[in-house]
Amino acid sequence: SPEEMQALLNRIQIAPTLTAHPTEARRRAVLDKLQRVATLLAENAQPAGLPRLDRPLNAPRRVAQALHRVLTELWQTDELRATAIGVDDEVRNGLYFFEHTILEVVPWLHDDLREALSQAYPGHEFEIPAFLRYRSWVGGDRDGNPNVTPEVTWRTLLTHQELALRKYLERIIELQRNLTQSVRLAPVSEKLMRSLEEDARKVRLPRPPRGRFRSEPYGLKLLYIEERLRATLRRVEHLAEHASATSRAALATTEDESSAYANADEFLADLQVMQESLREGNAAITADTGALAHLVVQVRTFGFHLAALDIRQHSEEHEKVLDELLAQAQVTLPDTPYSRLPEAEKVRLLTREILNPRPLLPRDWSGSEIARKVLDVFAVMRRAQHSIAPEATSTYIISMTHGVSDVLEVLLLAKEEGLVRCVTGPEGSSLESDLDVVPLFETIDDLNRCGDLMRSLFTNRAYRLQLAARGRFQEIMLGYSDSSKDGGYLAANWALHSTQAQLAEVCRRANVTLRFFHGRGGTVGRGGGRASRAIMSQPPGSFSGLIRFTEQGEVISFRYGLAPIAHRHLEQIAFAVLLAAGPRARRLREDPAWQDAAREMAQVSREKYRALVYDDPDFWNFYTHATPIPHISSLTIASRPVFRPGRAQGPEHLRAVPWVFAWVQSRYVAPGWYGLGTALAHFAGEDESRVALLQEMYRRWPFFRTVIDNAQLE
């Protein structure tokens, strides 16, 4: 029904998350030229003889000439960078796709959905929420990357806001050319006229408006909006020039910036005032389609922060810092550091300190460089929430989460910097929290145990208050690359699938709203494949409509390099999410016999895989000679080392991204299939009934069919 459809729209939320994983070896200059080639080929394919008024009459010859020119430039351009790429370069590379495709394409998707709904439900009006919310790790992912400093993160956040404001300014200037309606020909709303009077009182235009604006109120309103956006942009530049990343003090607002927007909601309200007035003035088509409507969608989707920046750090780093902090605060004994305590004792200590209103350390405490780098990140998050937007950065991801203490450690560190606050009142203690803490489960063992871990976490006294402060919302990230590297293709896929069902049940019993964050890579060995099929093959009952997934490395340029391809990609994602969250999906069930078969095969597959990769003493020698991993280790394609810092070389400490990337270059692609054939042969044997069961699983079980189909791609 229309009511059910509206409820479904209100429930879904899609959060693609861009990362800087080093599987995109091509330079930005090479990608630009390849995209130009694609554009020229599309122009060249246009039917001959059709008149075009936006290009010269001899355009076909000029297109061929331009194609020749670009190809010549491409052949004479170095494929790889001459110098190592830095984090700031990675940030600029990621923002390129926001500037050139993502910002443009999201309004197209809203147009598609609105048109489809009008055809399917004639006469019904639907409210389409901002169901796409982009996020990024670029400039915030510090797991094993010493180059991602607090200063880099702060610059990244300001760069995000600057790009958003500059793109909005372009749209406003475009609208000034379009919205030229005169009060002599079309009425305007009283609300718009009152807003103009208010603007005149608080916004000083750089030059007096020309006479025509007396009869063109939309043009005048857009002049005021333009000036307010420029003042907001000047404020960002002021922050970049004069404020340190971790400064606690708020900068004074200069007179030049007094007319700046306080937040994106104020900007959106101005745009909506114009929309309402246009509708009243018999120009609903101008209000609800085209440039103004698209700008409204952009502001609702991207705000002033563009893409929320996630912070990620390895769990071991938090433990090191707490050794220092707790010893300094005399909470632990000097000869018994925090890191050596049993898990149960760690949890008791952390819970007690989180629920203690007093800070551990004085405000002027400096500490070691390692401690300050970890703590300063929380200070940057707090400053960004105050100076840019609350949603600019509010998620902290913990790599290699093994226990409840790993999550509570982050809460305690955040409390030291004011992101989490303990408040005592007549009814006891409560928490105020501006932070979502996201555990990341990456190994097969961690995936198998994480249901019990989350169950224990939800019963912890301090974390119950954290959940209450965050609206009983919990995000959990699942690592596809590392689980595949740890246990092989089939074992990882089964562990990820069964874990989702288990975690969904744990959260349902705890009355917690769950969103899975899928850390998928581009290749099959890193969780790749068709995203829409992956969404629809999730365990029944595990998906409510909220989803996050990574867009990594070369996948970003494949999916977002050209606007039509980006449009199609997002269309497929939205289609799959609507279908998987709808009533039809909730009626699906998985046969226990299928699950038993998958469990048995996963175990056989894992044993076969680990016997080669981790138990065979000759394997590492083979891998380093059969793949170009030594060369990849020295490439200038990423700011992050291929081995975790301070670790010996070997499969245990090689990062999952270069692990698979090297296999792909040799065309073995073992992470995308090794162990699967052995498991299938072992299960089927000579038993025809088991063969028939496998065939039934492939026909009727979306998960198993996706696993087999993806392996065939390798």
N, C-alpha and C positions, 0 to 999 in steps of 0.2 A: 504494500500500500504506500501511498505518498508519505504517510507519517513514519512508516518503518524505514523508508528510503532516507528521509531526513535524519532519523536517529542514527542510521548507518554512516551517513556523511559526517555527523557530529562526532562519531566515535573514532574514525580513522585518523591516523597521523603518520606521515612518511618522512623519515629524516635521513636522507643520503648524507654521508660523512666523507669528505675528501681527506685523503692521507697522502704523505709524500714518500711512500715506500719506493725504493729504488729499482723498479722494473721498467721505468720509462727511460731508456738509454739515449733517446734522441734529444737533440738540443731544441730549445724553444724556437730558434731560427729555422731549423729543419721542419718542425711541425707547422710553423706558419706558412712555409712555402708549399708543403704538401696540401694544406687546406686551401691555399690559393689555386693550386692545380685542380683540386676537386671543384671549386667554384667555377673556374674557367671551362672545365669539361662540361659542367651542367649548362653553362651559357651556350657552349658550342652545340649542344644537343637540341637547342630550341629549333622548332620548324622554320625553315627558310622562307622568306617572303612575307612574313607577318610584320606589319608596321609596329615599331617600338618608338615611342616619343621620348624615352629617357636615355637614348644613346645615339651616336651618329649613324648615318645611313650605311657607312662601310664597316659597321660593327663586326660582322663575321670575320673579315680580314684582320681587324684589330685584335679580336679574341685569339685567333691563331698565332698572331705575332706575340701577344702577351704570354701565351702558353709556352712558346719557344723561349721567350726571355726568362720566364720563371724556372723552366727546366735547366737552362744554362746556368742560372745562379745556383740552383740546387746542386748540380754536378760539381760545381766549383766551391762548395761550402763544406768545411770539415764536419763530419758526422758527429764527432764527440767534442765536448768542451775542452779547451786547452788548459783550463784551471779548474780546481775542485769547486763544486757548487756549494754555496753557503745556505744557511737557513733562510736568510732574507730573500735569496734567489728562489728558493722553493715556495716561499710565501707569494712572491710576484707571479710565479708560474701558475699556482693554484688560483689566484685572483683573476688571471687572464680569462679563465672559463666562466667565472661569474660575470665579468664585464662583457664578454662577447656572445655568450649563449644562454647561461642559466637565467640571468635576469630577464632576458627576452622571452624565453620559452615558457616559464611558469605561468604567465598570463594566458598564453595560448592554451595551456592545459585547462585552465579555468573556463575559457571560452568553449572548448570541446565539451566539457562536462555539462555546462549550462545548456548548450544546444541539444545534447543527447537527452538530458532530463526533460526539456521542453517537448521533445518528440515522443518520449516514452510516457510522459504524464501531461497530456495537453490540459492547459488551463490552471496548472498548479505552479505556484512560485516556490522556489527552493532557495534557502540560504546556504551558500557554499562557503564553508570556513576555510581558513588558510591551512589546508591539510598537508602542504609541503613545507618543511622547515629544514633548511640546510645547516650543516655543521661542518667543522674542520678540525683536523689534528695538526695542520701545518703551522709550526711555530709554538705549539703547545705540547707535543709529544716528546717528552724528555727521557723516556725509557732507554737508557744506554746511550743517549746522545748528549754528550757534554756541551755541544754547541747551542743547545736550546736553553739559554739563560733566562732569568726573569726579565732582563732588559729586552731580549728578543721577543718574548711573549707580549710585553707591553707595547712594543713597536707594532707587532702584528695586529693587536686589537685596535690600535689607532688607525692603522692602514685599512683595516676592514671598514671602519666607520667613514674614513675619508672617501673610499671608493663609492660606498652607498650614497653619500651626500652629493658627490660629483655627478653620479648617474641621475639622481633625482633632479638636480639642477638642469641637466640636459632636457629632461622630460618637461619641466616647467617652462623652459624657453620655447620648446616645441608647442606647448599648449597656448602660449601667448600668441602664436601665429594662428592658432585654430579657433580659440574661443573669443570671437569678435562680436558676439551678439549684442545688439543695441537695445536699450530700454524702450526706444521708440517703436521697436518691432516685436519684442518679446518681454513679458513681465518677469521680474525677479522676486525672490522671496524676501520677506521682512528679516529673516534670520541672516541672510547674506548681507543686507544693508547694515544691520547692527554690527556684524563682524567687521565691516569696512570702517565703521566709526571707531571701533575698539582698536583696529590696526593703526588708524591715523593718530591715536593718542600715544601708542607705545612703540611704533616702528618709524624710524627716520629714514626716508628714502634718500639715496645719494643725490638725486636730482628731482625736482618737482615733476609730477606726472603731467603729460601733455593734455591738451584740451579734450581730445577725443575720449579720454577715460571718464569724463563726466557722464557720458552716455553708454560706456562699455564697462560695467561693473566687474565682469569676469576678468577682463584684462587688468583692471586695477588690483583686484584681489591677487592675481598671479604676480604682480609686481611686489606686493607686500610679502607674499610667500617666498619669492626669489630672494628678497633681502634677508628674510629670517633664515633661510637655508645658508646664505653666504655668511651670516653672523655665526651660525652653528659650525660651519666649516672653519671659520677663523678661530673659534674656541678649540677645535681639535688641533689645529696647527699650534696654538698657544700651549696646549698640553704637551705636545710633542717636543716643543722647544724648551719649556721651563720646568717641567715636572719630572722628577725621577720616578722610576717604575714603582718603587715601594713607598713613596711619600704618603704619610697619613694625613697631611694637611690638605684641606680643600683650597684650590686656587681662587683668588678673588676674581669676580667677574668684572671685566673692564666695561666702560661705558660703550665701547665699540661692539661688545658682545651682548649687551643687555636685551636686545630683541631676539636673541637666539631661541630656538625651540628647546624646551626643557627635555622633551622626549619625542619619540616618533608618534605617540598618540595625539599630541597637539597638531602635528603636521597632518596626520590622517583626518582629524576633525575638520581642518580647513578644507581639505579636498572633498569631504563628504558634504559640507555645507554647500559647495558648488554643485555637487551631484543633485542634492535635494532641490535646489533652486532651478536647475535645468529641467528636472522632471515637472515641477510646477509650471514652468514656462513652455510646455509642449515640445521639449527637446530631450525626451527620455532616451532616445537612441544615442544622443551625444553623451548622456550621463552614464549609460550602462554598457556601451561598447566603445571600442577605440582607445585612444591615448589616455584619456582621463580614467576610464575604468581599469586599464592596464596598470596605471600608476598606483591606483588604490590597492590592487592585488599585490603589487610589488612591496608597498609599504607595510601591508598586513603580513606579508611573508618574511621580508628581510629586515624590517624595522630600520633603526639607525646602526645596528651592529652587523648587518649583512649575513654573517654566519656565526653561530655560537662556537666559540673556541673551546675544545676540550683540553683538559690537562691530563697527561698520563705519566705515571712513574712506577718503577719496579718496587714491589713490596719490601725488598731488602733495604732500600734507601731510607724508608721511614723508620725501620728498626734501628739503623745506625744513628739517626738523629735523636731518637728517643733515648738511646743509651746516654747520650751527652746531656740532653735536657733533664731527664729524671735524676741523673747523678748531680747535676748543678743545683736542682731544686731540693736535693736531699730526700727524694722520695724513695730511691733505692740505695742500697749500701754500695760503697766504692768497689768492694771486692766481689759484688754480685750484680753485674750489669743486667739491664733489662733483657737484652737479647738472649741471655742464658736461662731465663726463667722458664718453667714449664708453661704450656699453653694456657692451662686453667688459671694459673697465677697471673699471667699477662692479662687475661680477660678481666679478672677481678680488679687489678690495679688500674687498668684503662677505664673501666666502668666508673670506678670511684672518682677518678680525676676528671672525667668528662662531666660528671654531675656535681663537681665542686665549683662554685661560682668564681673563686679566685683564680687568677692566672698562675702558671707555674713559675714564670720568670718576670723580672722587672722589664719595663718597656725599653730601657736603654741597654739591655743585654745584647752583646754582639755575637759571641759564640764563634765556633770554627767556620771556615769557609763552606764546608760541606753542609753544616746545619743551616747557615744563612741562605744558601741556594735553595734548599728545600722549603724553608719557612717563607722566604721572600716571594715564592710563587703564590702562596695563599694571600700575601699582602697585595700582589698584583691583581688577583681575582677580586679582592674586596674593593680595590680602587677602581677597577673597570666597571664593576656593578654600580658604583656611585657616580662615576664620571661619564660612562658611555651608555650602558643600559643594564638592568638587572639580569637580562638574559644573555648578555655578551659572553659571559663565561661562568657557568654554574655547575659543571660536571667534572668530577675528579675520578679517573679510571685507575685501578690498581692492577698492574700486570702481575701475573703469577700469584694470584690470591690462593693461599693454602689453608688459612684458618680464620676464625672470627676475629682474632687479634689484628690481622692485616687490615680489616675494615675499621675497627675501633681506633687504630693508630692514626688514621687519616682524620677522623673526627676530632681527636685530641689536638693534633697539630693545627687543624682549622680553628679550633677554639682559641688557641694562643694568638691567632691573628684576627679574631673577631668575626669570622664567618659563621661560627657556631657559638651561641651564647646560652649559658645556663641561667635560668631565672627561677628564683625561689619565691613562693607566695603562700597564702593561707592553706592552699590545697596541696602543697608540696612542690617539688621541682618540676620544671618543664624546660624544653629546649626551643630556642629560636634558631633556625638554620637557613642559610642562603646557599646551601651546597647539597648536590646529589652525589652520593658516593657509590661508584659502580665497580663491583668486583668483576675481574676478568679471569675466566677459567679456561686454561689452555692445554694442559696435558690430559691424557686419557684418564689417569687416576683422579685428577682434580674434577674432571667432568663427572665421573662416576660417584664422587663423594659430595659434590656441591649441594645436592638436595638436603643432606643432613646438615651441612654447614649453614645454609640459609635458614633452615628450621631453627637451629640454635641461635643464629643471629637475631631472628625475629622475636625470640623469647628473652633476649638480653634487655635489661632494664633501660640502659642508656639508648640502645638502638630503637626500642619501642617509642621513645620520646622523639628521636630523629625522624622516624616514619610519620609520627603525628604532625611534626613540624613541616613535613614535605607532602602533606595530603595523602599519606599512605601509598606513595608511589615508589616503586623500586625498578631500576634498570639493571639488567644483568647482561654482561658481554660474554660471548662465546667465541673462542679462538679457533678458527678453521685451519690456518696455516700451521700453527704449532702442534695442534692435536694430530694433524696428518703427519707431520715430521716425527712425532713421538711414537705413533702406533700404526701408521700406514693408512691407506685410502679408505678401505672398507671399515676398519675398526673405528677410525675417526668419525666417519659419517654415521655409523650406528650410535656411537657414544653421544654425538651431538643431537641426534634425533631423540633418543631415549631420555637424554637429560632435559630437553625442552618439555617433554610430557611430565617428567618428575617435578621440575621447577614450577610449572604451571599449577600443578596440584598443591604444592607447598604454599604458593602465594594465594591460591584460592582459599585454602583453609585458614590462612592468616589474615584474610580480608585485605590483601595488598594488591594494588593495580600493578601489573607486570608489563614491562616492555623489554623484549629481547633486542640486543644489539649484536648483529651478526658481523664478525670480523672476517669477511670473505675477500679473497684475492681474485685475480683475473684468471689464473689457470685452474684446471680441475683439481690439481694437487693442493691448491690453496682455497678450495671451496668455490671455485668459479663455475661457470655454466650459465644457463639462462635464468636470470633472476626471477622472472615471473613463475617459472616452474618450481623453483626452490621455495617460493612463498606458498604456493598451493600444495606443496608436499609436506608441510609442517604437520606435526602430530595433531589429530583432531582434539579440539578443546584447548589447544595451547595458544591460540592466536585470537586476540580481541580486536585487532585493527591498528594497534600501535607497533611500529617497526622502525628499527634503525639498521643500516648496513653501510659498510665501508665501500668507497669508490677509490681504488688504489692504483698507483703507478700508471702503467700504459692504458689501463681501463678508462681512466679519466679522459684521455685524448680520444680514445675510440668512441666513447659514449657522448662526450660533450664538445668535441672539436668542431662539429658542424651542427648548426641549429636544428635542421630537420631530423638528424639522427638523435640528438638529445630529446627532441619532442617525442619521437617514437619510443625511445627508451622509457621516459617518464610515463607515457601513455600505457605501456605494458605493465609497469610497476603498479600504477593506480588501478588498472583493470584487475590485476591479480589480488591486490589488497582488498578491493571491494568484494571480489568473489570469495576470497578465503575468510573474510569476516562476516559474510552474509549467512542467512539461515540454512542454505543448502550445505555449506561446509560443516555446520554443527551436527548434521545428521550422519556424517561419515564415521565409520568405525574401523579399527584395525583388528584383524583376526589374531588371536593369541598364538596360533600355529605359525603365522608369519613372523611374529616377534621372536618366538623361540628359534626359528630357523636363522633369522638375522643375527641373533645373539651368538648362536653356535658358530656361524661362519665368521663373525667378527673376531672371535677368539682365535680361531685357526689362522685367519689372515694376519692378526697382530703378531702371533708367534713366528710366522714365516717372515714377516717384515723385520722384526727386531733381531731375528737370527742372522740376517744379512747386515743390517745397518749398525747395530750396536754390539753384536756378539762375535762377528767375524773379525779377527785381528787384521786381516788384509784389506778390509773394506775402505778405510780412509785413504790408503795409498792408491787404491783403484779409483776412488771418487776424484781425488785431486789430479789424476792423470787423464781420466776419461771425460772430465768436464773442465771448462775454463775457470773454475772457481779461484785459482791464484790470480788470474788476470782480472776477474770481476772485483776481487778485493781491492785492487788499486785503481779502479775506474773512477772518474770524476763525475759520477751521476747522482750522488746523494751526499748529504751532510752527516749521515749516521754510519758508524763502522759496521762491517759485516759480522764481526764477532763481538759478543758482549764484553765490555771493558774488563781487563784484568783476568780474563779466562784463557785457558789453553786452547789451542786449535784442535778441533775434533767435531764430530756431528752433534755432540751434546750442547756445545756452546756456539755453534754457527747459527745465525738468525735464520728463521724459516723463509724469509723472502729471498735472500741470495741462494739458499739451499735449493729452492725450486727453480729459481732463475737460471742457475748453472745447469741443472738437468735439462731445462728446455733448450739451451744452446747446443747440447750434445744430441738432442732428439731422443734420448732414452725416455724422458718424462716419467721415470719410475714412480714418483710420488702420486701420480694420477691413476695407477693401476696395480702396482706390485702387491702381491698377496691375494688379490681378488680371485684370480683363476684357480689358485690352490684351494681357496675356501669353497668355491663353487664345485670343484671336482671332488673334494672331500665330502661335502654334504650330499651331493647327488649319488656318487658311487655308481653302483650297478642297479640301484633301486628306482624303477620306473615311477613309483608313486611320489618319490622325492623330486624327480624331474618334473612331474606334473605339478607339484606344489610350487616349484620355482616359476614355472610358466604362469600359474595362477597369480602369484605374487607380482610378476611383471605386468600382467594385464590389469590387475585391480588395485594395486597398491602404489599410489603416486610416488612415495618415497623410494621404493625399491626400483621402480622404473627410471626415476631420475638418476639414481646411483649407477645403474647399468648403462644408461644412455650417455651420461657424462664420461664414464670410463672408455666408452667406444670412441669418443672424440680424441682421446689421447693415443 
